[in-house]
Amino acid sequence: GKQAVEQQKQSFHRLVVAMYPKFASDGLLAEQAQIVMEVPEATIFFSDICSFTAQANSISATELLQWLGYLFGVMDHVARYYKVYKVKTIGDAYFAISGPACLIEDDNLDAQGGPTVRMLRFASDCVQIFSGLYQHPDAGSCVRTMAERSAIAR
């Protein structure tokens, strides 16, 4: 009855708030016909894993999910550190945006440079972490540092 409908509404509300930036979830929940945002400057990031199909075919489904979870989890930490908003992951692809202030709530957003600089730093760090080019003896330390700083900043 009414209680079941109310529970579904609350579940829907939590899902919308969890999935979308505040400006979009507010518009969706207010049943706005269009949600439009003017963005004077933005930088888009889209990555794809080289040889993903061959790699995915060489490991079990569990190993694949663990690997992708680790990979995207590290990228999420780096994104939070540089104030880059992850839009979503699509299979083996990572889609993010830097620029619209409404996506990242931070009074010191420009302290790390504009959206293009932040995105370039994000992309560069991800490449260094996941490629053989990163020669630091404790490659995980930079990820821990970024995770700690992004957690402290919240």
N, C-alpha and C positions, 0 to 999 in steps of 0.2 A: 503494500500500500504506500501510503505517504512517506513512511519512514525509509523504505527502500529507495524511493525517488530522491529523497533528501540526501541519502548516503551516496547515491550515484552523482548527484550534483556536487557534493563535497569532494568526491574522488576526481571528478572532472576538473574542478577548480584547482586542486593540488597538482594535477597533471599539467594543466596549462601553465601554472606559475612555475613549475619545475622545468618545463621545456622551452619557454620563451623568455626573452628579455622583458623587463618590467613594462616598458611602453607598449609592447605587443600583447602581453598577457592582459594588461589593463583594458586595451581596446577589444580584445576577444571576449573578455568577460562582460564588458559593457555592450556587447553585441553590435559593435560598430561595423558598418558595411565595408568600409575600407580603412586600412591602417597604413598611413603614409608617413614617411619620415624624410625630411630633407637632410642630405649628408653632403656638406661642403667638401670634405676630404676623407677618403677611405682607401685602404689597401687590402686586397683580397689575397689569400693564400690557399692554394690547392695542391696537395701532394698525392702521389701515387707510388706504391712500392714497386720498384723494378723487379721483374721476374716473379711477381707474386704467385701466379698460377703454378709455376714449376715448384716454387718453395712450398706452397700450400699442399701440393700433391705428394710431397716427400715426407710429410709429418702427419701425425694423427689429428683428428678434429680437436681434441682436448689441448694438444700442444699448440695448435694454430690459435685457438682462442686465448690461451695463456700468453702467447707471443704478442698477438695484437693488443691484448689488454695491457701488457707491460709497455709496449711501444707507444700506444696512445695515452697511457697514464703518464709517462714521462713527458710527452708532448704537452699534455694538459698542464703539468707543473710549470714547464717553460712558458707556456702561453699566459698563465696567471701572473708569472713573474714580470713579463713584458707588457701586461695589460692588453693582451690579444684575446678576442672573444672567439671561442670555438663555436662555430655554427653547428657542425655535426661531423660524424664519421660516416662514411658511406663505403661499406666493404673494407677495402684496404686503403681508402683515401681519407685525408684529413682536410676539412674545409674550415677556414677561419677568416676573420675580418678584424681590421684595426682601423679606428677612426671615429665612428659614431660614439660620442661620449655617453649616450644613453645606454649603451651596451655594457659599459664598465663604470661602476660607481666609484669614483676616486677623485678627490679634490686635487691631487698632485699628478694628474694624468700626464701632463706634458713634461714632468721632471725627467723622464727617460727619452725625450725627443718626441717628434710628431709621429703620426700613425705609420708613415713609411719607414722611418728609422726603427721604430719598435718592431715592425714586422720583419725587417731585414735582420735585426738582431735575433729575433725568434727563429727565423729560418736558418740563419748561420749557426746558432747554437745547436739546433736539432741535427743539422748535417754533421757538425763536429762530434756530437755525442754518438750518433749511430753509424758513422763511417770509421774506417780504419785510420783516418787522418788525425783523430784525437788521441794524442800520445800521453796525456796526463796519467800518472801511475794509479790514480784513484778516480777514474772517469765518473763514478757515481757521486763524488763529492760535490760537483757543480750542481747536480740535480737536487741533492739534499739541501744545499745552500739556497737554491731558488725556492724549493718547497717550503723551507723554514721561513724565508723572507716573505713569501706570498701569504703564508698562514699568519704571520705576525701582522702584516699590513691589514688583514681583514678585521 
